[in-house]
Amino acid sequence: MNFFIWVRLFIVFHVFAATPHFFSLTDSSTQLPTNFLDAAKKPEVFDWMVGIRRKIHENPELGYEEFETSKLIRAELDQLDIPYKHPVAITGVIGFIGTGRSPFVAIRADMDALPMQEMVEWEHKSKVPGKMHACGHDAHVAMVLGAAKILKQHEKEIQGTVVLVFQPAEEGGGGAKKILDAGALENVTAIFGLHVSPNFPLGAVASRSGPMLAGSGFFEATIRGKGGHAAIPQQSIDPILATSNVIISLQNLVSREADPLDSQVVTVGKFQGGSAFNIIPDSVTIGGTFRAFSKESFQQLRQRIEQVVIAQAAVQRCNATVNFLQDRNPFFPTTINNADLHEHFRSVAGNLLGINKVNDMQPLMGAEDFSFYQEVIPGYFFMIGIQNASHEKLEQVHSPYFKINEDVLPYGAALHASLAVSYLLKHPQDVAPAEGKHHDEL
């Protein structure tokens, strides 16, 4: 073989090695039937997802109030001839694509918005004062519906069932826990979820094996004293002074009591007390959040927050009560990604996007109620980039100026579809029914 033939073979090899191998898994028998990213980018799919996302964005609804969002989702599933269960967890919708039998794999989208005023001026700005999709959940819903549209076209090739989870109340309401309590995912053997992120470029993803996001809880404390005239403080018991000492002491829980190598956070984000410059109020209310990665550290923080608030208030002759609000905002567990699913994710995302677009990330102190699923089902959660270097820099989530780069929608839809279908191909009949019984229906 002459020199030039060798050169051509060398070039071909390296071009092939640098090109994403769409859905080519280790076992040739587990190759997916189509390039889902190409399918998701087709105008009839992309424009459809954009339209859905904008409708949801214009009409944001808070946790457990997503009635119109749920109605829109069900209407789209009806158009696609996809069966579903509703209501689940008040406003939730659970759809099914495939054989209707095991194995079952789930892909999840959260539906709720945030109680904040949108400051972005554009054609599809929120029409509801004081409510906004500032965390990208409108895009998450559009992506799972996009995946459903693609998968429905290949339903006969799906070897099992893909479960579509449209979940209410991620923003503190613990909607995932209610989905589980309803028994909606009883035979599901894996679940995937994602979140848009302006910290990564469009077309890139990021995640990690093991702990990814912290466990989280909220607290509210009321410190009561005795009100009076600000010019005669000796006749009052000042709850503002007492609360100031409480807040300073709470910061010592992390800086002085926690292992510096064990990440923890205590933040007071609310302080309400007093209504005039010259009046000492009767009481002050504060509220905040605490975060940790280990259950032991989390429970220690919870215990010490209560002790510190009550004891520091007593030093200033006040009394205090602490409420951890678990009836409205259940504690979120740590988001822990399954190690086997991490390898599956890297393989599928690498084939779809190119392995150079699959990033490892450090743990974050943010929290996700996707963690409730992971306590009972092997689960995997990842970030998907929306930043475009040629456009304006996007704000972080939970900002009133947050904007979505809608070009991310095909990537999210294709990843959902690819992760689910390739999982089913690699895990046939994970759940074996007991002899004489048939429990392989969800």
Disulfide bonds with the S-S distance in Angstrom:
none
